[in-house]
Amino acid sequence: GDVLVGGSTVDVTVTRPRIQRLDEAGDERWSTTIQGAGTGTSQLRCVRPAPDGTIVAAGGLDNGVDGRDVWVGRLSP
């Protein structure tokens, strides 16, 4: 089956979570970069398929001094 790969991409000085779905041969089916709610660095901590076929992702966001937060998202396949 397909494989979900989580990582990050750097845009100038800001890190953004990136999720890719690869097929059995390792070819990309789709990918997305998750834009954070703030201007700080966002990290992907977990990515899992849900029973309904969507993708659930969770991570953290750092917007500077005491600006840490958690985010959870659901993506359509």
Predicted model as a PDB file, atoms N, CA, C, CB and O in Angstrom, pLDDT in the B-factor column:
MODEL        1                                                                  
ATOM      1  N   GLY A   1       0.807  -1.189   0.000  1.00 83.00           N  
ATOM      2  CA  GLY A   1       0.000   0.000   0.000  1.00 83.00           C  
ATOM      3  C   GLY A   1       0.848   1.248   0.000  1.00 83.00           C  
ATOM      4  O   GLY A   1       2.072   1.189  -0.121  1.00 83.00           O  
ATOM      5  N   ASP A   2       0.198   2.353   0.134  1.00 90.00           N  
ATOM      6  CA  ASP A   2       0.857   3.659   0.168  1.00 90.00           C  
ATOM      7  C   ASP A   2       1.586   3.870   1.492  1.00 90.00           C  
ATOM      8  CB  ASP A   2      -0.166   4.780  -0.056  1.00 90.00           C  
ATOM      9  O   ASP A   2       1.302   3.216   2.496  1.00 90.00           O  
ATOM     10  N   VAL A   3       2.532   4.803   1.459  1.00 94.00           N  
ATOM     11  CA  VAL A   3       3.304   5.167   2.647  1.00 94.00           C  
ATOM     12  C   VAL A   3       3.153   6.664   2.877  1.00 94.00           C  
ATOM     13  CB  VAL A   3       4.813   4.772   2.493  1.00 94.00           C  
ATOM     14  O   VAL A   3       3.253   7.444   1.930  1.00 94.00           O  
ATOM     15  N   LEU A   4       2.911   7.077   4.122  1.00 94.00           N  
ATOM     16  CA  LEU A   4       2.889   8.488   4.493  1.00 94.00           C  
ATOM     17  C   LEU A   4       4.251   8.865   5.037  1.00 94.00           C  
ATOM     18  CB  LEU A   4       1.775   8.784   5.533  1.00 94.00           C  
ATOM     19  O   LEU A   4       4.816   8.151   5.864  1.00 94.00           O  
ATOM     20  N   VAL A   5       4.781   9.995   4.570  1.00 95.00           N  
ATOM     21  CA  VAL A   5       6.080  10.474   5.013  1.00 95.00           C  
ATOM     22  C   VAL A   5       5.903  11.891   5.541  1.00 95.00           C  
ATOM     23  CB  VAL A   5       7.132  10.424   3.858  1.00 95.00           C  
ATOM     24  O   VAL A   5       5.345  12.751   4.860  1.00 95.00           O  
ATOM     25  N   GLY A   6       6.379  12.125   6.748  1.00 93.00           N  
ATOM     26  CA  GLY A   6       6.309  13.455   7.342  1.00 93.00           C  
ATOM     27  C   GLY A   6       7.693  14.040   7.496  1.00 93.00           C  
ATOM     28  O   GLY A   6       8.647  13.328   7.811  1.00 93.00           O  
ATOM     29  N   GLY A   7       7.801  15.322   7.278  1.00 90.00           N  
ATOM     30  CA  GLY A   7       9.077  16.006   7.414  1.00 90.00           C  
ATOM     31  C   GLY A   7       8.852  17.498   7.476  1.00 90.00           C  
ATOM     32  O   GLY A   7       7.826  17.959   7.975  1.00 90.00           O  
ATOM     33  N   SER A   8       9.808  18.250   6.974  1.00 88.00           N  
ATOM     34  CA  SER A   8       9.655  19.699   7.003  1.00 88.00           C  
ATOM     35  C   SER A   8      10.385  20.320   5.819  1.00 88.00           C  
ATOM     36  CB  SER A   8      10.185  20.279   8.332  1.00 88.00           C  
ATOM     37  O   SER A   8      11.241  19.701   5.186  1.00 88.00           O  
ATOM     38  N   THR A   9      10.019  21.548   5.551  1.00 88.00           N  
ATOM     39  CA  THR A   9      10.668  22.340   4.528  1.00 88.00           C  
ATOM     40  C   THR A   9      10.996  23.698   5.140  1.00 88.00           C  
ATOM     41  CB  THR A   9       9.769  22.484   3.254  1.00 88.00           C  
ATOM     42  O   THR A   9      10.276  24.172   6.019  1.00 88.00           O  
ATOM     43  N   VAL A  10      12.065  24.319   4.688  1.00 86.00           N  
ATOM     44  CA  VAL A  10      12.471  25.618   5.225  1.00 86.00           C  
ATOM     45  C   VAL A  10      12.243  26.677   4.158  1.00 86.00           C  
ATOM     46  CB  VAL A  10      13.964  25.603   5.682  1.00 86.00           C  
ATOM     47  O   VAL A  10      12.748  26.569   3.041  1.00 86.00           O  
ATOM     48  N   ASP A  11      11.473  27.706   4.517  1.00 76.00           N  
ATOM     49  CA  ASP A  11      11.196  28.833   3.637  1.00 76.00           C  
ATOM     50  C   ASP A  11      11.864  30.060   4.259  1.00 76.00           C  
ATOM     51  CB  ASP A  11       9.641  29.052   3.438  1.00 76.00           C  
ATOM     52  O   ASP A  11      11.329  30.646   5.200  1.00 76.00           O  
ATOM     53  N   VAL A  12      13.000  30.441   3.749  1.00 78.00           N  
ATOM     54  CA  VAL A  12      13.854  31.507   4.279  1.00 78.00           C  
ATOM     55  C   VAL A  12      14.297  31.095   5.687  1.00 78.00           C  
ATOM     56  CB  VAL A  12      13.097  32.900   4.299  1.00 78.00           C  
ATOM     57  O   VAL A  12      15.258  30.338   5.818  1.00 78.00           O  
ATOM     58  N   THR A  13      13.627  31.568   6.738  1.00 76.00           N  
ATOM     59  CA  THR A  13      14.017  31.199   8.104  1.00 76.00           C  
ATOM     60  C   THR A  13      12.900  30.491   8.852  1.00 76.00           C  
ATOM     61  CB  THR A  13      14.440  32.432   8.876  1.00 76.00           C  
ATOM     62  O   THR A  13      13.034  30.232  10.048  1.00 76.00           O  
ATOM     63  N   VAL A  14      11.808  30.173   8.182  1.00 80.00           N  
ATOM     64  CA  VAL A  14      10.653  29.544   8.824  1.00 80.00           C  
ATOM     65  C   VAL A  14      10.540  28.087   8.385  1.00 80.00           C  
ATOM     66  CB  VAL A  14       9.353  30.312   8.487  1.00 80.00           C  
ATOM     67  O   VAL A  14      10.593  27.788   7.192  1.00 80.00           O  
ATOM     68  N   THR A  15      10.387  27.194   9.340  1.00 84.00           N  
ATOM     69  CA  THR A  15      10.228  25.769   9.055  1.00 84.00           C  
ATOM     70  C   THR A  15       8.746  25.423   9.034  1.00 84.00           C  
ATOM     71  CB  THR A  15      10.979  24.902  10.102  1.00 84.00           C  
ATOM     72  O   THR A  15       8.009  25.804   9.943  1.00 84.00           O  
ATOM     73  N   ARG A  16       8.306  24.707   8.012  1.00 88.00           N  
ATOM     74  CA  ARG A  16       6.904  24.306   7.856  1.00 88.00           C  
ATOM     75  C   ARG A  16       6.821  22.788   7.709  1.00 88.00           C  
ATOM     76  CB  ARG A  16       6.256  25.011   6.626  1.00 88.00           C  
ATOM     77  O   ARG A  16       7.685  22.183   7.073  1.00 88.00           O  
ATOM     78  N   PRO A  17       5.795  22.166   8.287  1.00 90.00           N  
ATOM     79  CA  PRO A  17       5.600  20.722   8.129  1.00 90.00           C  
ATOM     80  C   PRO A  17       5.242  20.371   6.681  1.00 90.00           C  
ATOM     81  CB  PRO A  17       4.497  20.223   9.082  1.00 90.00           C  
ATOM     82  O   PRO A  17       4.549  21.123   5.996  1.00 90.00           O  
ATOM     83  N   ARG A  18       5.733  19.212   6.236  1.00 93.00           N  
ATOM     84  CA  ARG A  18       5.437  18.725   4.886  1.00 93.00           C  
ATOM     85  C   ARG A  18       5.046  17.254   4.987  1.00 93.00           C  
ATOM     86  CB  ARG A  18       6.666  18.919   3.921  1.00 93.00           C  
ATOM     87  O   ARG A  18       5.699  16.475   5.681  1.00 93.00           O  
ATOM     88  N   ILE A  19       3.980  16.883   4.291  1.00 94.00           N  
ATOM     89  CA  ILE A  19       3.508  15.502   4.273  1.00 94.00           C  
ATOM     90  C   ILE A  19       3.465  15.034   2.830  1.00 94.00           C  
ATOM     91  CB  ILE A  19       2.106  15.367   4.948  1.00 94.00           C  
ATOM     92  O   ILE A  19       2.994  15.751   1.947  1.00 94.00           O  
ATOM     93  N   GLN A  20       3.962  13.823   2.599  1.00 95.00           N  
ATOM     94  CA  GLN A  20       3.919  13.216   1.267  1.00 95.00           C  
ATOM     95  C   GLN A  20       3.264  11.843   1.363  1.00 95.00           C  
ATOM     96  CB  GLN A  20       5.348  13.104   0.656  1.00 95.00           C  
ATOM     97  O   GLN A  20       3.406  11.139   2.363  1.00 95.00           O  
ATOM     98  N   ARG A  21       2.551  11.479   0.314  1.00 94.00           N  
ATOM     99  CA  ARG A  21       2.009  10.126   0.179  1.00 94.00           C  
ATOM    100  C   ARG A  21       2.692   9.496  -1.017  1.00 94.00           C  
ATOM    101  CB  ARG A  21       0.438  10.130   0.012  1.00 94.00           C  
ATOM    102  O   ARG A  21       2.619  10.008  -2.134  1.00 94.00           O  
ATOM    103  N   LEU A  22       3.362   8.370  -0.769  1.00 95.00           N  
ATOM    104  CA  LEU A  22       4.109   7.677  -1.818  1.00 95.00           C  
ATOM    105  C   LEU A  22       3.443   6.349  -2.146  1.00 95.00           C  
ATOM    106  CB  LEU A  22       5.573   7.452  -1.389  1.00 95.00           C  
ATOM    107  O   LEU A  22       2.883   5.700  -1.261  1.00 95.00           O  
ATOM    108  N   ASP A  23       3.499   5.939  -3.408  1.00 95.00           N  
ATOM    109  CA  ASP A  23       2.943   4.639  -3.789  1.00 95.00           C  
ATOM    110  C   ASP A  23       3.968   3.536  -3.523  1.00 95.00           C  
ATOM    111  CB  ASP A  23       2.519   4.638  -5.283  1.00 95.00           C  
ATOM    112  O   ASP A  23       5.042   3.796  -2.980  1.00 95.00           O  
ATOM    113  N   GLU A  24       3.633   2.318  -3.903  1.00 94.00           N  
ATOM    114  CA  GLU A  24       4.487   1.154  -3.644  1.00 94.00           C  
ATOM    115  C   GLU A  24       5.873   1.280  -4.259  1.00 94.00           C  
ATOM    116  CB  GLU A  24       3.824  -0.090  -4.165  1.00 94.00           C  
ATOM    117  O   GLU A  24       6.838   0.730  -3.729  1.00 94.00           O  
ATOM    118  N   ALA A  25       5.980   1.999  -5.375  1.00 95.00           N  
ATOM    119  CA  ALA A  25       7.256   2.177  -6.079  1.00 95.00           C  
ATOM    120  C   ALA A  25       8.061   3.356  -5.530  1.00 95.00           C  
ATOM    121  CB  ALA A  25       7.004   2.379  -7.568  1.00 95.00           C  
ATOM    122  O   ALA A  25       9.189   3.591  -5.962  1.00 95.00           O  
ATOM    123  N   GLY A  26       7.486   4.094  -4.581  1.00 95.00           N  
ATOM    124  CA  GLY A  26       8.170   5.254  -4.029  1.00 95.00           C  
ATOM    125  C   GLY A  26       7.895   6.540  -4.774  1.00 95.00           C  
ATOM    126  O   GLY A  26       8.502   7.573  -4.490  1.00 95.00           O  
ATOM    127  N   ASP A  27       6.968   6.480  -5.742  1.00 96.00           N  
ATOM    128  CA  ASP A  27       6.598   7.682  -6.490  1.00 96.00           C  
ATOM    129  C   ASP A  27       5.568   8.481  -5.706  1.00 96.00           C  
ATOM    130  CB  ASP A  27       6.048   7.315  -7.888  1.00 96.00           C  
ATOM    131  O   ASP A  27       4.688   7.916  -5.056  1.00 96.00           O  
ATOM    132  N   GLU A  28       5.688   9.802  -5.775  1.00 96.00           N  
ATOM    133  CA  GLU A  28       4.789  10.673  -5.034  1.00 96.00           C  
ATOM    134  C   GLU A  28       3.387  10.682  -5.638  1.00 96.00           C  
ATOM    135  CB  GLU A  28       5.347  12.086  -4.993  1.00 96.00           C  
ATOM    136  O   GLU A  28       3.215  10.942  -6.829  1.00 96.00           O  
ATOM    137  N   ARG A  29       2.390  10.394  -4.803  1.00 94.00           N  
ATOM    138  CA  ARG A  29       0.982  10.528  -5.217  1.00 94.00           C  
ATOM    139  C   ARG A  29       0.522  11.961  -4.992  1.00 94.00           C  
ATOM    140  CB  ARG A  29       0.069   9.535  -4.434  1.00 94.00           C  
ATOM    141  O   ARG A  29      -0.132  12.553  -5.850  1.00 94.00           O  
ATOM    142  N   TRP A  30       0.868  12.518  -3.826  1.00 93.00           N  
ATOM    143  CA  TRP A  30       0.586  13.921  -3.528  1.00 93.00           C  
ATOM    144  C   TRP A  30       1.460  14.370  -2.369  1.00 93.00           C  
ATOM    145  CB  TRP A  30      -0.916  14.133  -3.197  1.00 93.00           C  
ATOM    146  O   TRP A  30       2.027  13.551  -1.647  1.00 93.00           O  
ATOM    147  N   SER A  31       1.562  15.686  -2.203  1.00 94.00           N  
ATOM    148  CA  SER A  31       2.283  16.255  -1.075  1.00 94.00           C  
ATOM    149  C   SER A  31       1.657  17.596  -0.730  1.00 94.00           C  
ATOM    150  CB  SER A  31       3.799  16.410  -1.392  1.00 94.00           C  
ATOM    151  O   SER A  31       1.000  18.224  -1.560  1.00 94.00           O  
ATOM    152  N   THR A  32       1.872  18.023   0.506  1.00 92.00           N  
ATOM    153  CA  THR A  32       1.372  19.317   0.936  1.00 92.00           C  
ATOM    154  C   THR A  32       2.289  19.876   1.998  1.00 92.00           C  
ATOM    155  CB  THR A  32      -0.069  19.210   1.460  1.00 92.00           C  
ATOM    156  O   THR A  32       2.873  19.134   2.788  1.00 92.00           O  
ATOM    157  N   THR A  33       2.412  21.184   2.012  1.00 90.00           N  
ATOM    158  CA  THR A  33       3.119  21.894   3.069  1.00 90.00           C  
ATOM    159  C   THR A  33       2.064  22.604   3.897  1.00 90.00           C  
ATOM    160  CB  THR A  33       4.187  22.905   2.493  1.00 90.00           C  
ATOM    161  O   THR A  33       1.219  23.318   3.357  1.00 90.00           O  
ATOM    162  N   ILE A  34       2.112  22.407   5.207  1.00 85.00           N  
ATOM    163  CA  ILE A  34       1.099  22.975   6.101  1.00 85.00           C  
ATOM    164  C   ILE A  34       1.549  24.352   6.551  1.00 85.00           C  
ATOM    165  CB  ILE A  34       0.847  22.053   7.328  1.00 85.00           C  
ATOM    166  O   ILE A  34       2.605  24.508   7.165  1.00 85.00           O  
ATOM    167  N   GLN A  35       0.737  25.341   6.238  1.00 79.00           N  
ATOM    168  CA  GLN A  35       1.029  26.710   6.647  1.00 79.00           C  
ATOM    169  C   GLN A  35       0.520  26.929   8.057  1.00 79.00           C  
ATOM    170  CB  GLN A  35       0.397  27.731   5.673  1.00 79.00           C  
ATOM    171  O   GLN A  35      -0.647  26.658   8.342  1.00 79.00           O  
ATOM    172  N   GLY A  36       1.370  27.413   8.941  1.00 65.00           N  
ATOM    173  CA  GLY A  36       0.989  27.642  10.332  1.00 65.00           C  
ATOM    174  C   GLY A  36       0.132  28.876  10.500  1.00 65.00           C  
ATOM    175  O   GLY A  36       0.031  29.712   9.602  1.00 65.00           O  
ATOM    176  N   ALA A  37      -0.480  28.977  11.657  1.00 56.00           N  
ATOM    177  CA  ALA A  37      -1.333  30.121  11.958  1.00 56.00           C  
ATOM    178  C   ALA A  37      -0.511  31.369  12.275  1.00 56.00           C  
ATOM    179  CB  ALA A  37      -2.253  29.794  13.127  1.00 56.00           C  
ATOM    180  O   ALA A  37      -1.008  32.488  12.154  1.00 56.00           O  
ATOM    181  N   GLY A  38       0.730  31.181  12.674  1.00 61.00           N  
ATOM    182  CA  GLY A  38       1.588  32.304  13.036  1.00 61.00           C  
ATOM    183  C   GLY A  38       2.745  32.460  12.078  1.00 61.00           C  
ATOM    184  O   GLY A  38       2.731  31.931  10.966  1.00 61.00           O  
ATOM    185  N   THR A  39       3.739  33.189  12.524  1.00 67.00           N  
ATOM    186  CA  THR A  39       4.897  33.456  11.688  1.00 67.00           C  
ATOM    187  C   THR A  39       6.122  32.677  12.137  1.00 67.00           C  
ATOM    188  CB  THR A  39       5.202  34.929  11.686  1.00 67.00           C  
ATOM    189  O   THR A  39       7.197  32.841  11.561  1.00 67.00           O  
ATOM    190  N   GLY A  40       5.985  31.844  13.141  1.00 72.00           N  
ATOM    191  CA  GLY A  40       7.121  31.099  13.675  1.00 72.00           C  
ATOM    192  C   GLY A  40       7.285  29.740  13.045  1.00 72.00           C  
ATOM    193  O   GLY A  40       6.651  29.405  12.044  1.00 72.00           O  
ATOM    194  N   THR A  41       8.160  28.966  13.663  1.00 82.00           N  
ATOM    195  CA  THR A  41       8.473  27.629  13.196  1.00 82.00           C  
ATOM    196  C   THR A  41       7.397  26.646  13.631  1.00 82.00           C  
ATOM    197  CB  THR A  41       9.837  27.188  13.714  1.00 82.00           C  
ATOM    198  O   THR A  41       6.936  26.687  14.772  1.00 82.00           O  
ATOM    199  N   SER A  42       7.000  25.771  12.732  1.00 86.00           N  
ATOM    200  CA  SER A  42       5.994  24.749  13.019  1.00 86.00           C  
ATOM    201  C   SER A  42       6.605  23.378  12.770  1.00 86.00           C  
ATOM    202  CB  SER A  42       4.716  24.954  12.149  1.00 86.00           C  
ATOM    203  O   SER A  42       7.270  23.166  11.756  1.00 86.00           O  
ATOM    204  N   GLN A  43       6.381  22.447  13.691  1.00 87.00           N  
ATOM    205  CA  GLN A  43       6.939  21.105  13.569  1.00 87.00           C  
ATOM    206  C   GLN A  43       5.822  20.078  13.441  1.00 87.00           C  
ATOM    207  CB  GLN A  43       7.833  20.777  14.778  1.00 87.00           C  
ATOM    208  O   GLN A  43       4.775  20.198  14.077  1.00 87.00           O  
ATOM    209  N   LEU A  44       6.059  19.075  12.616  1.00 91.00           N  
ATOM    210  CA  LEU A  44       5.162  17.929  12.490  1.00 91.00           C  
ATOM    211  C   LEU A  44       5.630  16.868  13.471  1.00 91.00           C  
ATOM    212  CB  LEU A  44       5.133  17.373  11.021  1.00 91.00           C  
ATOM    213  O   LEU A  44       6.795  16.471  13.437  1.00 91.00           O  
ATOM    214  N   ARG A  45       4.753  16.403  14.338  1.00 92.00           N  
ATOM    215  CA  ARG A  45       5.108  15.394  15.330  1.00 92.00           C  
ATOM    216  C   ARG A  45       4.479  14.040  15.047  1.00 92.00           C  
ATOM    217  CB  ARG A  45       4.701  15.857  16.696  1.00 92.00           C  
ATOM    218  O   ARG A  45       5.014  13.012  15.461  1.00 92.00           O  
ATOM    219  N   CYS A  46       3.350  14.026  14.348  1.00 94.00           N  
ATOM    220  CA  CYS A  46       2.651  12.765  14.109  1.00 94.00           C  
ATOM    221  C   CYS A  46       1.812  12.880  12.848  1.00 94.00           C  
ATOM    222  CB  CYS A  46       1.766  12.383  15.318  1.00 94.00           C  
ATOM    223  O   CYS A  46       1.178  13.909  12.613  1.00 94.00           O  
ATOM    224  N   VAL A  47       1.804  11.828  12.033  1.00 95.00           N  
ATOM    225  CA  VAL A  47       0.936  11.761  10.863  1.00 95.00           C  
ATOM    226  C   VAL A  47       0.432  10.327  10.747  1.00 95.00           C  
ATOM    227  CB  VAL A  47       1.688  12.215   9.556  1.00 95.00           C  
ATOM    228  O   VAL A  47       1.223   9.384  10.734  1.00 95.00           O  
ATOM    229  N   ARG A  48      -0.901  10.167  10.663  1.00 94.00           N  
ATOM    230  CA  ARG A  48      -1.512   8.839  10.658  1.00 94.00           C  
ATOM    231  C   ARG A  48      -2.733   8.818   9.738  1.00 94.00           C  
ATOM    232  CB  ARG A  48      -1.910   8.421  12.090  1.00 94.00           C  
ATOM    233  O   ARG A  48      -3.440   9.819   9.617  1.00 94.00           O  
ATOM    234  N   PRO A  49      -2.979   7.681   9.095  1.00 93.00           N  
ATOM    235  CA  PRO A  49      -4.227   7.541   8.331  1.00 93.00           C  
ATOM    236  C   PRO A  49      -5.379   7.281   9.300  1.00 93.00           C  
ATOM    237  CB  PRO A  49      -4.117   6.385   7.278  1.00 93.00           C  
ATOM    238  O   PRO A  49      -5.227   6.532  10.266  1.00 93.00           O  
ATOM    239  N   ALA A  50      -6.512   7.892   9.044  1.00 94.00           N  
ATOM    240  CA  ALA A  50      -7.713   7.658   9.839  1.00 94.00           C  
ATOM    241  C   ALA A  50      -8.556   6.579   9.156  1.00 94.00           C  
ATOM    242  CB  ALA A  50      -8.533   8.979  10.020  1.00 94.00           C  
ATOM    243  O   ALA A  50      -8.403   6.350   7.956  1.00 94.00           O  
ATOM    244  N   PRO A  51      -9.443   5.913   9.901  1.00 94.00           N  
ATOM    245  CA  PRO A  51     -10.267   4.848   9.316  1.00 94.00           C  
ATOM    246  C   PRO A  51     -11.118   5.304   8.123  1.00 94.00           C  
ATOM    247  CB  PRO A  51     -11.171   4.278  10.376  1.00 94.00           C  
ATOM    248  O   PRO A  51     -11.441   4.499   7.250  1.00 94.00           O  
ATOM    249  N   ASP A  52     -11.483   6.604   8.083  1.00 94.00           N  
ATOM    250  CA  ASP A  52     -12.316   7.098   6.984  1.00 94.00           C  
ATOM    251  C   ASP A  52     -11.504   7.484   5.745  1.00 94.00           C  
ATOM    252  CB  ASP A  52     -13.119   8.291   7.452  1.00 94.00           C  
ATOM    253  O   ASP A  52     -12.069   7.966   4.763  1.00 94.00           O  
ATOM    254  N   GLY A  53     -10.166   7.275   5.783  1.00 89.00           N  
ATOM    255  CA  GLY A  53      -9.330   7.567   4.624  1.00 89.00           C  
ATOM    256  C   GLY A  53      -8.655   8.920   4.664  1.00 89.00           C  
ATOM    257  O   GLY A  53      -7.772   9.187   3.850  1.00 89.00           O  
ATOM    258  N   THR A  54      -9.049   9.786   5.593  1.00 93.00           N  
ATOM    259  CA  THR A  54      -8.377  11.073   5.718  1.00 93.00           C  
ATOM    260  C   THR A  54      -7.042  10.880   6.437  1.00 93.00           C  
ATOM    261  CB  THR A  54      -9.271  12.093   6.476  1.00 93.00           C  
ATOM    262  O   THR A  54      -6.753   9.800   6.952  1.00 93.00           O  
ATOM    263  N   ILE A  55      -6.248  11.921   6.466  1.00 94.00           N  
ATOM    264  CA  ILE A  55      -4.942  11.903   7.117  1.00 94.00           C  
ATOM    265  C   ILE A  55      -5.008  12.852   8.309  1.00 94.00           C  
ATOM    266  CB  ILE A  55      -3.791  12.311   6.121  1.00 94.00           C  
ATOM    267  O   ILE A  55      -5.409  14.006   8.158  1.00 94.00           O  
ATOM    268  N   VAL A  56      -4.620  12.379   9.487  1.00 95.00           N  
ATOM    269  CA  VAL A  56      -4.585  13.210  10.681  1.00 95.00           C  
ATOM    270  C   VAL A  56      -3.126  13.543  10.980  1.00 95.00           C  
ATOM    271  CB  VAL A  56      -5.267  12.493  11.899  1.00 95.00           C  
ATOM    272  O   VAL A  56      -2.272  12.657  11.024  1.00 95.00           O  
ATOM    273  N   ALA A  57      -2.852  14.824  11.184  1.00 94.00           N  
ATOM    274  CA  ALA A  57      -1.502  15.284  11.485  1.00 94.00           C  
ATOM    275  C   ALA A  57      -1.550  16.165  12.731  1.00 94.00           C  
ATOM    276  CB  ALA A  57      -0.889  16.059  10.277  1.00 94.00           C  
ATOM    277  O   ALA A  57      -2.537  16.860  12.975  1.00 94.00           O  
ATOM    278  N   ALA A  58      -0.472  16.127  13.517  1.00 93.00           N  
ATOM    279  CA  ALA A  58      -0.380  16.959  14.718  1.00 93.00           C  
ATOM    280  C   ALA A  58       1.046  17.434  14.892  1.00 93.00           C  
ATOM    281  CB  ALA A  58      -0.851  16.186  15.972  1.00 93.00           C  
ATOM    282  O   ALA A  58       1.991  16.778  14.456  1.00 93.00           O  
ATOM    283  N   GLY A  59       1.190  18.570  15.528  1.00 90.00           N  
ATOM    284  CA  GLY A  59       2.519  19.108  15.754  1.00 90.00           C  
ATOM    285  C   GLY A  59       2.489  20.287  16.690  1.00 90.00           C  
ATOM    286  O   GLY A  59       1.524  20.488  17.428  1.00 90.00           O  
ATOM    287  N   GLY A  60       3.558  21.073  16.657  1.00 88.00           N  
ATOM    288  CA  GLY A  60       3.692  22.232  17.520  1.00 88.00           C  
ATOM    289  C   GLY A  60       4.082  23.458  16.725  1.00 88.00           C  
ATOM    290  O   GLY A  60       4.625  23.360  15.625  1.00 88.00           O  
ATOM    291  N   LEU A  61       3.796  24.612  17.298  1.00 85.00           N  
ATOM    292  CA  LEU A  61       4.066  25.899  16.663  1.00 85.00           C  
ATOM    293  C   LEU A  61       4.764  26.786  17.673  1.00 85.00           C  
ATOM    294  CB  LEU A  61       2.756  26.568  16.141  1.00 85.00           C  
ATOM    295  O   LEU A  61       4.319  26.884  18.817  1.00 85.00           O  
ATOM    296  N   ASP A  62       5.847  27.432  17.276  1.00 81.00           N  
ATOM    297  CA  ASP A  62       6.602  28.315  18.155  1.00 81.00           C  
ATOM    298  C   ASP A  62       6.603  29.716  17.552  1.00 81.00           C  
ATOM    299  CB  ASP A  62       8.059  27.793  18.365  1.00 81.00           C  
ATOM    300  O   ASP A  62       7.209  29.958  16.508  1.00 81.00           O  
ATOM    301  N   ASN A  63       5.916  30.630  18.223  1.00 73.00           N  
ATOM    302  CA  ASN A  63       5.832  32.011  17.755  1.00 73.00           C  
ATOM    303  C   ASN A  63       6.668  32.952  18.610  1.00 73.00           C  
ATOM    304  CB  ASN A  63       4.387  32.474  17.745  1.00 73.00           C  
ATOM    305  O   ASN A  63       6.288  34.105  18.809  1.00 73.00           O  
ATOM    306  N   GLY A  64       7.792  32.482  19.114  1.00 66.00           N  
ATOM    307  CA  GLY A  64       8.660  33.354  19.905  1.00 66.00           C  
ATOM    308  C   GLY A  64       8.501  33.111  21.392  1.00 66.00           C  
ATOM    309  O   GLY A  64       8.117  32.020  21.812  1.00 66.00           O  
ATOM    310  N   VAL A  65       8.791  34.111  22.175  1.00 67.00           N  
ATOM    311  CA  VAL A  65       8.780  34.000  23.635  1.00 67.00           C  
ATOM    312  C   VAL A  65       7.385  33.634  24.125  1.00 67.00           C  
ATOM    313  CB  VAL A  65       9.249  35.317  24.287  1.00 67.00           C  
ATOM    314  O   VAL A  65       6.422  34.366  23.899  1.00 67.00           O  
ATOM    315  N   ASP A  66       7.292  32.499  24.794  1.00 70.00           N  
ATOM    316  CA  ASP A  66       6.037  31.989  25.374  1.00 70.00           C  
ATOM    317  C   ASP A  66       4.908  31.872  24.353  1.00 70.00           C  
ATOM    318  CB  ASP A  66       5.592  32.891  26.505  1.00 70.00           C  
ATOM    319  O   ASP A  66       3.736  31.902  24.726  1.00 70.00           O  
ATOM    320  N   GLY A  67       5.241  31.741  23.090  1.00 70.00           N  
ATOM    321  CA  GLY A  67       4.229  31.642  22.048  1.00 70.00           C  
ATOM    322  C   GLY A  67       4.082  30.237  21.513  1.00 70.00           C  
ATOM    323  O   GLY A  67       3.809  30.053  20.327  1.00 70.00           O  
ATOM    324  N   ARG A  68       4.257  29.239  22.365  1.00 79.00           N  
ATOM    325  CA  ARG A  68       4.170  27.852  21.910  1.00 79.00           C  
ATOM    326  C   ARG A  68       2.726  27.371  21.942  1.00 79.00           C  
ATOM    327  CB  ARG A  68       5.054  26.941  22.777  1.00 79.00           C  
ATOM    328  O   ARG A  68       1.952  27.712  22.836  1.00 79.00           O  
ATOM    329  N   ASP A  69       2.390  26.568  20.936  1.00 84.00           N  
ATOM    330  CA  ASP A  69       1.036  26.061  20.840  1.00 84.00           C  
ATOM    331  C   ASP A  69       1.065  24.700  20.144  1.00 84.00           C  
ATOM    332  CB  ASP A  69       0.123  27.060  20.080  1.00 84.00           C  
ATOM    333  O   ASP A  69       2.092  24.293  19.601  1.00 84.00           O  
ATOM    334  N   VAL A  70      -0.070  24.004  20.166  1.00 86.00           N  
ATOM    335  CA  VAL A  70      -0.230  22.705  19.524  1.00 86.00           C  
ATOM    336  C   VAL A  70      -1.249  22.849  18.408  1.00 86.00           C  
ATOM    337  CB  VAL A  70      -0.670  21.612  20.549  1.00 86.00           C  
ATOM    338  O   VAL A  70      -2.206  23.616  18.526  1.00 86.00           O  
ATOM    339  N   TRP A  71      -1.044  22.112  17.324  1.00 86.00           N  
ATOM    340  CA  TRP A  71      -2.028  22.118  16.239  1.00 86.00           C  
ATOM    341  C   TRP A  71      -2.352  20.683  15.830  1.00 86.00           C  
ATOM    342  CB  TRP A  71      -1.502  22.927  15.019  1.00 86.00           C  
ATOM    343  O   TRP A  71      -1.519  19.784  15.941  1.00 86.00           O  
ATOM    344  N   VAL A  72      -3.576  20.492  15.358  1.00 92.00           N  
ATOM    345  CA  VAL A  72      -4.041  19.205  14.832  1.00 92.00           C  
ATOM    346  C   VAL A  72      -4.799  19.500  13.549  1.00 92.00           C  
ATOM    347  CB  VAL A  72      -4.948  18.431  15.875  1.00 92.00           C  
ATOM    348  O   VAL A  72      -5.605  20.429  13.503  1.00 92.00           O  
ATOM    349  N   GLY A  73      -4.550  18.721  12.511  1.00 91.00           N  
ATOM    350  CA  GLY A  73      -5.234  18.936  11.240  1.00 91.00           C  
ATOM    351  C   GLY A  73      -5.684  17.625  10.614  1.00 91.00           C  
ATOM    352  O   GLY A  73      -5.112  16.571  10.890  1.00 91.00           O  
ATOM    353  N   ARG A  74      -6.694  17.691   9.785  1.00 94.00           N  
ATOM    354  CA  ARG A  74      -7.197  16.546   9.046  1.00 94.00           C  
ATOM    355  C   ARG A  74      -7.170  16.912   7.573  1.00 94.00           C  
ATOM    356  CB  ARG A  74      -8.638  16.142   9.513  1.00 94.00           C  
ATOM    357  O   ARG A  74      -7.686  17.954   7.167  1.00 94.00           O  
ATOM    358  N   LEU A  75      -6.555  16.032   6.770  1.00 92.00           N  
ATOM    359  CA  LEU A  75      -6.397  16.299   5.347  1.00 92.00           C  
ATOM    360  C   LEU A  75      -7.181  15.268   4.536  1.00 92.00           C  
ATOM    361  CB  LEU A  75      -4.902  16.284   4.950  1.00 92.00           C  
ATOM    362  O   LEU A  75      -7.256  14.101   4.917  1.00 92.00           O  
ATOM    363  N   SER A  76      -7.750  15.692   3.442  1.00 89.00           N  
ATOM    364  CA  SER A  76      -8.398  14.769   2.522  1.00 89.00           C  
ATOM    365  C   SER A  76      -7.333  14.092   1.675  1.00 89.00           C  
ATOM    366  CB  SER A  76      -9.435  15.500   1.629  1.00 89.00           C  
ATOM    367  O   SER A  76      -6.355  14.733   1.289  1.00 89.00           O  
ATOM    368  N   PRO A  77      -7.504  12.808   1.380  1.00 73.00           N  
ATOM    369  CA  PRO A  77      -6.474  12.102   0.596  1.00 73.00           C  
ATOM    370  C   PRO A  77      -6.441  12.587  -0.854  1.00 73.00           C  
ATOM    371  CB  PRO A  77      -6.724  10.583   0.629  1.00 73.00           C  
ATOM    372  O   PRO A  77      -5.637  12.101  -1.650  1.00 73.00           O  
TER     373      PRO A  77                                                      
ENDMDL                                                                          
END                                                                             
